[in-house]
Amino acid sequence: MTLFRIYQELLTNVARHANATRVNVTLSDSPQLALAIEDNGRGIRDDEFKSPRALGFLGMRERVQPFGGSIEVKGFEGKGTNVSVAIPLLAPQLVYHA
């Protein structure tokens, strides 16, 4: 559910702010749960996503934190934005029977 909500927020950001014509989304689960979203929009600036007013990005960071996850945002002026979200997969629980 965490990744789905982050995915929703990122696509909303692309639609509202990026002026993009293309979005690529990748989801993988090895060796961690990873979501990557790349667009060809205007490119986010560092001050935009690090700002205390950037509540969407703040919320994303808060969502991954309890899982030991991370979010990385890279903007390329005039070329787009890449966002990577990673959440470690938990080791399977060992069950011991006496």
C-alpha positions, 0 to 999 in steps of 0.5 A, spaced: 500 500 500 505 504 501 508 504 494 501 504 491 500 511 495 507 514 493 506 512 485 499 515 486 502 522 488 508 521 483 503 521 477 499 527 480 506 531 481 507 529 473 500 531 471 500 538 475 507 540 474 512 536 470 509 538 463 511 531 461 509 527 454 512 521 457 512 517 463 516 510 464 514 506 471 518 500 473 517 496 479 521 490 481 522 486 487 529 484 487 533 485 492 528 490 494 522 492 493 523 498 488 519 503 484 522 508 479 518 513 475 522 517 470 518 523 466 521 527 460 518 534 463 521 540 465 525 537 471 524 538 478 529 543 482 533 541 488 529 546 492 522 544 490 522 537 492 527 539 499 522 545 501 518 544 507 512 546 503 513 540 498 508 536 502 507 530 497 515 529 498 515 530 505 509 525 505 513 520 501 519 520 505 514 519 511 511 513 508 518 509 507 521 511 513 518 505 518 520 500 513 527 503 512 526 505 505 529 511 501 527 515 496 531 519 491 529 525 486 534 527 481 531 533 476 535 534 469 533 541 467 529 541 461 530 533 460 525 530 466 525 527 473 527 521 475 524 518 482 527 512 485 523 509 491 526 503 495 524 498 501 528 493 503 524 486 503 523 483 510 527 476 511 522 470 511 520 469 518 523 462 521 518 458 524 520 452 529 516 447 531 518 443 537 
